[in-house]
Amino acid sequence: MDRILSGIKPTGQLTLGNYIGAIKNFAKVQQEGEAYLFIADLHALTLPIDPEFLRNNSRDLAAYYLAAGLDPKKTTIFLQSDVPAHSELAIILQNYLYMGELSRMTQFKDKSAKMKDEAIGLGLFAYPVLMAADIVIYDAKRIPVGEDQLQHIELARDLVHRFNNRYGETLVMPKGELVKVGSRIMSLSDPTKKMSKSDPKGDIYLNDSLEVMRKKIMSAVTDMEARVHYDVEKQPGISNLMTIMSALTGKSFEQIEKEFEGKGYGEFKRAVADAVCAEMEPYKARYEEIVKSGLVDDVLKDGAKRASVVAEATLKRVQKAVGLYNK
Ligand code: TYM
C-alpha cells in the first residue's frame, strides 16, 4: 500500500482554502493507503509567532483534522516536533539542496520580499529542506497538497534523485497531487490572489461564525459581465465562487452555469453561501465536540509513537548510506 503524507502549518487561522485544498481531500484520500498527517509546528517557527498562539493553534488544527473525518486508527496524526527524526534527517539532507534553488522558491520570495536580508531567518530560507525530510522520512509516494506547495515537492523530488544517484536507491520518490477542483482557492476581496490566512476580508476562516462567512461571500468582488460563467481571466471572482461551490457540492461548472443562467449575482452568491454553510455547520459542531472531548492529546501521543517507528528506521537507513559510523 502506498504511503500518503501531508501537513499543515499551525500559523494564522485555517481558511476555506486549507479546508477545500487539503483537509477535506485528505479525509477522502486516507482510504487509499497508509496515511500520515502532521501538524508542521517546527515550520510555524520560520516566521515570528506567539508561543501561546502556536500551542493553542496546534491543538485546534488536530481537532479540525479529526472533525473532517480523519480516523486516527487509519491515519497517523502527530506533531512534527514530537518526531525528532524529521529534524535530524533535515540536518543531513541540507547538504544536497543548494542556495540558488532555495532562493528561487516562490514561497521564500513572497515571505521575504518585504524583509531586509539581516532579518530573514535561516529557517525560512531552509524551509524546503525540512519539508523534504518530512516527506522522505515516511517513504511517502503520494503528497496531497494545494497548488502552492507543488514547487517544494518538485524540489524534494530533485533531492531524492540527487541523493539516490550518489548513494544508491535509498529514498522513495514522492509525487505531489492536487484535488480536481479547488487546489487554489482565491481571496474573496482580490480574486487574483490566493486565499492565505492573512487577509480578514478576503479569507473565510474556519472559526468565523456562519453569519460572518455568509457576509463575506455576499460582499465578494465580482465583475460587470453579469453572468455566472467560468472564465478565470475575465471573471476571476465568479470563477472562484463557482470553484468553491463545485468543490463543496460536487456540481460541475457546466451544471452551475446552467442552474444560474439569466440569474443575478446576488442569487448566485446566496447559493454559494448556502453551500458553504451547509458544509461548515456540521463541521464546526463536530470540531467543538472534539475540543470538548479532550481526545486530541491522546491522538497526538499515539500518532507520535507510530510515526517515530517509521521515521527512525528511515533515518538509520540514510545515516548508514552516507557513512555515519556504526549506524
Ligand atoms: P500551509 O499550512 O500553508 O497549507 C496547508 C495546505 O493547504 C493548502 N492551501 C490551499 N489550498 C487551496 N487553496 C488555497 N488558497 C490554499 N492555501 C493553502 C496548501 O497547499 C497545503 O496543502 N509547507 C506546507 C506544510 C508542510 C507540508 C510538509 C505539506 C510542511 N511539510 C510536507 C506536505 C508535505 C504549508 O505551509 O502548508
Boltz pocket constraint, residues with backbone or C-beta under 6 A from the ligand:
constraints:
  - pocket:
      binder: B
      contacts: [[A, 5], [A, 6], [A, 7], [A, 8], [A, 9], [A, 10], [A, 17], [A, 18], [A, 19], [A, 20], [A, 21], [A, 22], [A, 40], [A, 43], [A, 130], [A, 131], [A, 134], [A, 135], [A, 143], [A, 144], [A, 145], [A, 146], [A, 147], [A, 148], [A, 149], [A, 182], [A, 183], [A, 184], [A, 185], [A, 186], [A, 194], [A, 195], [A, 196]]
      max_distance: 6.0
